[in-house]
Amino acid sequence: MTAFYAWVATLAAHGRLPQPFQYAFFVRGLISVLLLAPLLGGMSHLVVARRLAFFSSALGQAALTGLTIGIVLGEPLNSAYAGIFGFCLVSALAMVYVKRRAALPPDTLIGVFLALTLGLGICLLVAVTKRFNIHQVEAVMFGSLLTVTDLDLLVLLIAGVLVGLALLWSYNALLLDSLDPALARASGVRTALVEYVFVVLLTAAIVVSLKIIGALLVEAMVVVPAASARNLARGTRSYLVISIVAALIAGVGGLFISSRFLVPTGGAVVLAMSALFFITLALATVRRALA
């Protein structure tokens, strides 16, 4: 990859690419966004249809606890994937298990898990701060271009391919269960299995996106693309395509904003995504007025 970064930097130095391409961290960030946006954008409409927006937020908070657990177990701070994914997966499966058996509203149960994981994460962070500077976790909290490595890109590529294939295999069942669970059960869909499979896929997508988007902001990237697409979509296929395109535009736009103004990548991406939502909302309003 070093030779590739050098080649891109040469193109930027000769004015064939924008100036930020001179820096390898920016190129890594762009590659990660191009891999990440279709992944999160493609899942976004299913997250909204299944009313899992708050669930995504809880997983983001659980990532901080998973990070500290990984560090305690000896993982490096910049790649504590086992600790983060392991704890997030346990939390996700526990939330689904309790949600399917409790009489309380789902958002209430998710709020309980969010409070539990966040409280545990804070206590563990205080306990392990002697091993690292607390400010080093800012990249996981808010996202940062500077911390993305070639290993992160490889993990993101592998996760994206595996999650994408799993979604293709189960997409029809997921969509039917999201829109009408009763009809899905009548059609022979194993709705419990479908729900567990989806939260595992969502957990994997969120974990690999943390270094770019950040734990505190990842919910926006799995909700707002679908909200933007909903303003313009006329069918399921256009809903999916526009969600992915919106995520790509916001990801690339946020990346340039982040490098230009030296702000956290996650915050810049979310701001770009929010701006895109209001643009699509205005376009939808105009379209309805002209209809």
N, C-alpha and C positions, 0 to 999 in steps of 0.2 A: 504493500500500500504506500510505502514511502515514495517510490518512483511515481506513482499516480499523483500523489499530492504535489510533488515537485513539478510534474508536467502541468497540472492545473495552475499552480503558482506562476509558472512561466507564461501561460496564456493570459493570466490576469496582469502580469507585469508589462505585457505588450499591448494591453488595452483591449484584448479580445473577450475578456470576462470582467465583470465588476470587481472593484478593488478588494472586497472582503475575501475573494477566492484565493488571495495570496496566502491566507492562513489555513493551515491544515485543520485546526479545530473547527473552522467555519465549514469546510468541506465535509468533515465528519458529521457535523450538525445537520447539514443539508441532506446528506444521504440518510441519516436517521429519520428525518422528517418525511422524506419520500417513502421510506419503508413503513413509518408509523401511521401516517395519515390515512392510507387506505385501510389499515388494520382497525383503527379506532373509528374512522368514519363508516366503515362497512358494518361495524357492530352497533353503531349509534342508534339506528332506527329500531333495532331489536331491543336495546336497553330502554328506550322511551316507550315502546309498545308494551314491554313487560313491567313497566313502572319500577325500574331499578336504578333511577338516578341517585337516590339517597344511598342505595346499596353501594354504588361506585364510590361515593364519598367515604363510606365506612371502610372500604378496602384501602383507599388512599391513606387513611389514618392508621390502619393496621400495619401498613408498610413501615412506618416509623418504628413500631414495636418489633417487627420482624428484622429491621436493620440492627437494632441493639442486640437482639438475640443472636444474630449472625456474628456480630463482633465478639460477643461473650464466648461463642463457640470457636472463635479463632479465625473467622473469615476476614479478608481485607476490607477496609472501609469502603473502597471504591467499587467493589464487586461482591457484595454480600447477597448474592442472588438466592442461595439456598435458604438462608434465614428469612429473607423477605417473602419469597414465594411460598415457603413452607408455612409460615404463620398466616399469611393472607389466605392460603388455600384452606387451612383448618378453620379460620374465621368464616370464610365464605360458605363452606359446607355446613358449619354449625348454624349459621344464620338461616340457611335454606331448611335445614332439618327442623329447627324450632319453629320457623314460619309456617311450615306445612302441618304442624301439630298443635300450635297454640291458638287460642281464641282471640288474642289481642291483634290490633291492626298491624300490618307488616312494618309500616314506618315507625311505630312505637318500638317494636322488637329490634329493628335495625338501630334505632337510637340508643337502646340499651347496650348493644354490642359496640357501637361507636364509642360510647362513654367508657366502657370497660377497656377496650383496646387502647384508647387515648390515654387513660389514666395509667395503665400498665406501662405504656411506652414512655411517659414522662418519668415515672419512677425508675425505670431501667436506664434511661438516659442519664439521670443524675448519678446512678450507681456506677456507670462506666465512663464518666467524663474524665477520669484520671488517665484513661488510655488514649484519649484523643481530644482535640479541640472541639468544643460543641458547635463552633461555626462551620465545621467541616460537613455537618449534616444539612447545611442550607441547600446544597445541590439536590439532595433528595426531596427537600421540602418545597423548593420553588423551581427546580430545573436549572441546568447550566450547560452551556456549550463546552466550557472548559474541561468538564469532567468526562465527556464522552470519549471512549477509547475504541480501538479496532475490535477488541473483544466484545464490547457492548454492541457494535454493529453486527458482529457475527451472531450473537445471542438474539438480537432483534430480527435478523434475517431468518434464522431457524424457527423462532417462535412465530413469526409472521406466516411462514409457509405452513407450519403444522396447524396453526389456528385457522388459517384460510381453508385448508383442505377439510378440516373437521366441520367448518361452517358450511362448506359446499355439500358435504355428505348429509348434514342434518338440517339444512336451511328450511326446507318445506315444512318439516315437523315443527321446527322452532317458530316459524311464522304463523302456522295454524294455531299452535298452542298459545302464542302471544295474543292473537286476535280473538280466539274463541276456544277456551280450554275444554268446554263441554263437547263441542263438535270434534275437537282433537281426540278426546277419549273415545267418542263414538266411532271415530275413524280408525281406531286401533293404535293411536299414538301413546306411547308410554310416557305420560306427561311428567311424572316424577323424575325419570331418567333424563328426559330432555332438559328439565330445569337444572339438574345437577351438572349435566354436561355443559350447559351454557355458562353457568357461574364459574366452572373450571376454566373455560376458554376466556371469559372476561377477566378472571384473575390473572391469567398469563399475560394478556394484552396490557393490563394496567401495570403489572410489575415491570415489564420491559420498557414501558414508557416513562418511568419515574425520573430518569436522569434528564429527560428532555422537558417534560411538562411539570414534574414535581408532584409530590404526594398531596399537597393542599389544593392543587388546581386541576388534577387529572379528571375530576368529575365533569368539568366543563367540556373537555374534549370528547367525552362519550355521550354528551347530551346536546350541546349546542349545534353540532353539525346536523343532527336529525331535526332540531327545531327550525333551523334555517331551511332545510330541505322541505319541511312540511309546508312552509309558506308558498313554495313554488310547484311542488310535485303534483302530478295529476294521476299517478298510479304507483303501484309497488315498485316497479322497475325504476322509474324516474326518481322515486324517493331514495332508493339505494344509491343510484348514480350521483344525484345531487349531494347527498350526504358525504360521499367520498370526495367529490370535487371541492366542496366547501371546506372539508378538513385539509385538503392539499393547499388550497389558496391561503387559508389561515395559518397553516404551518410554515409555509415558505415566507409569507408576509411577516409573520411574527419573528422568524429567524433573522430577516434583514433589519427589522426594528430593534431586536435585541443587540445585534452587532453594531448598529449605528449609534444607539443611545446608551449602550452598556447597562442594560436592565436585564433582570432574570428572564431566561428564555420562556419559561412557562407563563409568566405574566404577560409577556408580549404576544405570545400565541393566543392566549385567552382573550386579550383585548382585540386582536385582529378578528377572532372568531365572533366576538360580541358585536363588533362593527358590521361584520358580514350578516349577522342575524337581522340587525335593524335595516340594512340595505334590502335584504330579501323581503322583510316585512313591508317596507315602503313599496317595493315593486308589486307585491301581492295586492296591496291596497289600491294602487293605480290600476292594476289589471281588473279588479272587481268593479272599479268605478267606470271603466270603459266597456265592461261586458254588458 
